[in-house]
Amino acid sequence: MRRDDRIDEAMELSTWYRDADNDGFGDPNHDAEHCDEIDGYVDNALDCDDNNAELHPDADDIIGDG
């Protein structure tokens, strides 16, 4: 919102999610509201383990690896 209490559509940002392991998927528990992209953050909250770049929705599922 602008100071005159009217909504400024250009500032309505985006929710960004921390991507600590740099795999392109963000941590749903660590978010930030910002108009522009933030370094180290992505626009999705799909990472199930943001400390391991090998665990994300596009990773190969190896049966029996635990």
Secondary structure, DSSP 8 states (H G I E B T S, - for coil): --TTS---GGG---EEEE-TT-SS---TTSEEE-SS--TTEES----S-TT-TT-STTS---TT--
